[in-house]
């Protein structure tokens, strides 16, 4: 579990703009259904990413 907690810590403390670029490059999509209080999460990388750290 150590590697997982390291990843969580890195994401928690990362620069918000860098995280946004990473999530966009991964194709991360999140939709919240407030009536069911559930988050739907999907990922689908762009086949032609324009990703720069």
Rosetta constraint file for C-alpha pairs under 8 A:
AtomPair CA 1 CA 5 HARMONIC 6.31 0.50
AtomPair CA 2 CA 6 HARMONIC 6.18 0.50
AtomPair CA 3 CA 7 HARMONIC 6.26 0.50
AtomPair CA 4 CA 8 HARMONIC 6.25 0.50
AtomPair CA 5 CA 9 HARMONIC 6.05 0.50
AtomPair CA 6 CA 10 HARMONIC 6.10 0.50
AtomPair CA 7 CA 11 HARMONIC 6.21 0.50
AtomPair CA 8 CA 12 HARMONIC 6.00 0.50
AtomPair CA 9 CA 13 HARMONIC 6.23 0.50
AtomPair CA 10 CA 14 HARMONIC 5.87 0.50
AtomPair CA 11 CA 19 HARMONIC 7.30 0.50
AtomPair CA 14 CA 18 HARMONIC 7.02 0.50
AtomPair CA 14 CA 19 HARMONIC 6.60 0.50
AtomPair CA 15 CA 19 HARMONIC 6.31 0.50
AtomPair CA 16 CA 20 HARMONIC 6.14 0.50
AtomPair CA 17 CA 21 HARMONIC 6.34 0.50
AtomPair CA 18 CA 22 HARMONIC 6.24 0.50
AtomPair CA 18 CA 53 HARMONIC 6.91 0.50
AtomPair CA 19 CA 23 HARMONIC 6.04 0.50
AtomPair CA 20 CA 24 HARMONIC 6.02 0.50
AtomPair CA 21 CA 25 HARMONIC 6.07 0.50
AtomPair CA 21 CA 51 HARMONIC 7.07 0.50
AtomPair CA 21 CA 52 HARMONIC 7.83 0.50
AtomPair CA 21 CA 53 HARMONIC 7.70 0.50
AtomPair CA 22 CA 26 HARMONIC 6.19 0.50
AtomPair CA 22 CA 51 HARMONIC 7.68 0.50
AtomPair CA 23 CA 27 HARMONIC 6.16 0.50
AtomPair CA 23 CA 28 HARMONIC 5.25 0.50
AtomPair CA 24 CA 28 HARMONIC 6.11 0.50
AtomPair CA 25 CA 45 HARMONIC 6.31 0.50
AtomPair CA 25 CA 46 HARMONIC 6.61 0.50
AtomPair CA 25 CA 49 HARMONIC 6.12 0.50
AtomPair CA 25 CA 50 HARMONIC 7.43 0.50
AtomPair CA 25 CA 51 HARMONIC 6.00 0.50
AtomPair CA 26 CA 43 HARMONIC 6.45 0.50
AtomPair CA 26 CA 44 HARMONIC 6.37 0.50
AtomPair CA 26 CA 45 HARMONIC 4.57 0.50
AtomPair CA 26 CA 46 HARMONIC 7.00 0.50
AtomPair CA 27 CA 42 HARMONIC 7.89 0.50
AtomPair CA 27 CA 43 HARMONIC 5.18 0.50
AtomPair CA 27 CA 44 HARMONIC 4.75 0.50
AtomPair CA 27 CA 45 HARMONIC 4.59 0.50
AtomPair CA 27 CA 46 HARMONIC 6.16 0.50
AtomPair CA 28 CA 41 HARMONIC 7.24 0.50
AtomPair CA 28 CA 42 HARMONIC 5.82 0.50
AtomPair CA 28 CA 43 HARMONIC 4.46 0.50
AtomPair CA 28 CA 44 HARMONIC 6.63 0.50
AtomPair CA 28 CA 45 HARMONIC 7.74 0.50
AtomPair CA 29 CA 41 HARMONIC 5.68 0.50
AtomPair CA 29 CA 42 HARMONIC 5.11 0.50
AtomPair CA 29 CA 43 HARMONIC 6.12 0.50
AtomPair CA 30 CA 39 HARMONIC 6.67 0.50
AtomPair CA 30 CA 40 HARMONIC 5.62 0.50
AtomPair CA 30 CA 41 HARMONIC 4.53 0.50
AtomPair CA 30 CA 42 HARMONIC 6.49 0.50
AtomPair CA 31 CA 39 HARMONIC 5.71 0.50
AtomPair CA 31 CA 40 HARMONIC 5.12 0.50
AtomPair CA 31 CA 41 HARMONIC 6.55 0.50
AtomPair CA 32 CA 37 HARMONIC 7.15 0.50
AtomPair CA 32 CA 38 HARMONIC 5.86 0.50
AtomPair CA 32 CA 39 HARMONIC 4.40 0.50
AtomPair CA 32 CA 40 HARMONIC 6.20 0.50
AtomPair CA 33 CA 37 HARMONIC 5.63 0.50
AtomPair CA 33 CA 38 HARMONIC 5.36 0.50
AtomPair CA 33 CA 39 HARMONIC 6.25 0.50
AtomPair CA 33 CA 40 HARMONIC 7.76 0.50
AtomPair CA 34 CA 38 HARMONIC 6.76 0.50
AtomPair CA 45 CA 49 HARMONIC 7.80 0.50
